[in-house]
């Protein structure tokens, strides 16, 4: 009984780590995409200002 409980706890821990790793990668990708959007918008704004 105790051994099975320990195995279940280990499995849930590894699943939690996997989930955290996946969500971390997802957050990093979203942040990079968001930063690139802001950068492009900033370039567009500066381009319009320079053209005027």
C-alpha positions in Angstrom: 0.0 0.0 0.0 2.7 2.5 1.0 4.9 1.6 -2.0 2.0 2.2 -4.4 1.3 5.6 -2.7 4.9 6.6 -3.1 4.9 5.6 -6.8 1.7 7.6 -7.3 3.3 10.7 -5.6 6.4 10.3 -7.8 4.3 10.0 -10.9 2.2 13.1 -10.0 5.5 15.0 -9.3 7.0 14.2 -12.6 3.7 15.1 -14.4 3.7 18.4 -12.5 7.3 19.1 -13.6 6.4 18.2 -17.2 3.4 20.5 -17.1 5.5 23.4 -15.6 8.2 22.9 -18.3 5.6 22.9 -21.1 3.8 26.0 -19.8 7.1 27.7 -19.2 8.1 27.1 -22.9 4.7 28.4 -24.0 5.0 31.5 -21.9 8.5 32.2 -23.3 7.2 31.8 -26.9 4.3 34.1 -26.2 6.6 36.7 -24.6 9.0 36.6 -27.6 6.1 37.0 -30.0 4.6 39.9 -28.0 8.0 41.6 -27.9 8.5 41.2 -31.6 5.0 42.8 -32.2 5.9 45.7 -30.0 9.2 46.1 -31.8 7.6 46.1 -35.2 5.0 48.6 -34.1 7.7 50.8 -32.6 9.6 50.6 -35.9 6.5 51.6 -37.8 5.9 54.6 -35.5 9.5 55.8 -35.9 9.3 55.3 -39.6 6.2 57.5 -39.8 7.8 60.1 -37.7 10.9 60.1 -39.8 8.8 60.4 -43.0 7.0 63.4 -41.7 
